[in-house]
Amino acid sequence: MTTRQRHRQHGNPLAIRGPLEVPDWLEIFGRRAPFAIDVGFGPGMFLVELARQHPEWNVLGIEIRTHWVADVRVAAAAAGVSNLHALLGNANEHLEDLVPDNSTAFVSLNFPDPWFKRRHRKRRVLRVDWLDRVAAKLMAGGELHYMTDFQPAAQEALKLLEAHPAFEGSGGFAAASTTGIPSEREETHLRRGHAVYRLLYRRRG
């Protein structure tokens, strides 16, 4: 990444409101292919590596912090990764319009803002209404990966996914990475001996 200043780990999704101009994906990627979407990619190590390991996907990163969108675009160009596009957007509001239904093979949500206070929980990304939208975008068998260090949010996510009729999974947390691709925050927490809670659920056929 080009920017090594210290930035807040989380941003305010309410700062990114209103309609988003949907890019011409055929013009950007030069092809039609399944999408892989990483929500809130932060510094972007995971996102760039996802695109590098999966050239068969059109990889889309959605982030609410402008500096990280700019950094990832530079990093992707430096790595010679052509199947990645990062944009400024709010996954709660904009996922509905960004990609067609049944177009997505993979969605990841790594260490989203936990919104600790009870009155702010409605701002969390992973909610029933968002899962409805993700289910619509995923192909049959498409994967949703979730990862956090905050146990209450992890337990809530597990409960929501287990109850949602469009998803099926193991019913518990994975002991190791579900993607095989590390993220910056995951490595930091593991290095410090912190617990990391991981979920993998698939869209029912």
C-alpha positions, 0 to 999 in steps of 0.5 A, spaced: 500 500 500 502 507 498 499 510 504 502 508 511 499 513 515 495 511 521 487 511 520 481 509 524 479 501 523 472 503 522 468 508 518 461 511 519 457 508 513 452 513 514 457 518 511 456 514 504 449 515 503 444 516 496 444 513 490 451 510 487 452 510 479 453 503 477 459 502 473 459 499 466 462 492 468 463 490 461 467 496 460 471 495 467 473 488 466 473 487 459 469 480 460 463 477 463 465 473 469 462 471 476 463 476 481 467 476 488 465 481 493 469 483 499 465 488 503 469 493 507 476 491 505 480 496 509 488 496 507 486 491 502 491 485 502 486 480 502 482 483 496 488 484 492 490 476 494 483 474 492 483 477 485 490 474 484 488 467 486 482 467 483 483 470 476 476 467 474 472 472 478 471 479 477 473 481 484 469 488 487 471 491 493 466 496 497 469 501 502 467 507 505 474 510 506 476 514 500 484 513 502 483 505 502 480 505 495 485 509 492 491 505 495 488 498 493 487 501 486 494 503 486 496 496 489 492 492 484 496 496 478 503 495 482 501 487 482 499 487 475 492 484 477 487 486 472 480 483 475 479 487 481 475 494 482 475 498 488 470 503 489 467 508 494 460 505 497 456 503 502 454 495 502 448 496 506 445 501 501 448 500 494 449 492 494 442 492 491 444 496 485 451 494 484 451 487 481 445 483 478 442 477 481 445 470 481 451 473 479 456 472 485 460 466 487 463 469 493 462 474 498 466 476 504 465 480 510 472 481 514 472 484 521 466 489 520 465 495 525 462 491 531 458 497 533 458 495 540 453 500 543 446 497 543 442 503 540 448 502 534 447 495 532 442 497 527 448 499 523 451 493 523 452 490 516 450 483 517 443 484 518 437 480 516 435 485 510 442 485 508 442 477 508 436 477 503 440 482 499 446 477 499 442 471 498 439 474 491 446 476 489 449 469 490 449 464 485 446 457 488 452 454 492 455 461 492 459 462 499 459 468 504 465 468 509 464 472 515 470 473 520 470 478 527 474 478 533 468 480 537 464 474 540 457 477 541 457 480 534 460 473 531 454 469 535 449 474 533 451 473 525 451 465 527 444 466 529 442 470 523 445 465 518 442 459 521 435 462 521 436 464 514 432 460 509 437 461 503 443 459 507 446 453 509 453 451 513 456 448 519 452 451 524 459 453 528 465 457 527 471 454 523 477 453 527 482 456 521 481 460 515 475 459 510 478 462 504 486 460 505 487 468 504 489 472 510 487 479 512 491 484 516 487 484 522 486 477 522 494 476 522 494 482 528 489 478 532 492 471 531 499 474 533 496 477 539 493 471 541 486 473 540 480 469 538 478 470 531 471 467 529 470 465 522 463 463 519 462 460 512 455 459 509 453 457 502 447 459 498 442 454 497 441 451 490 
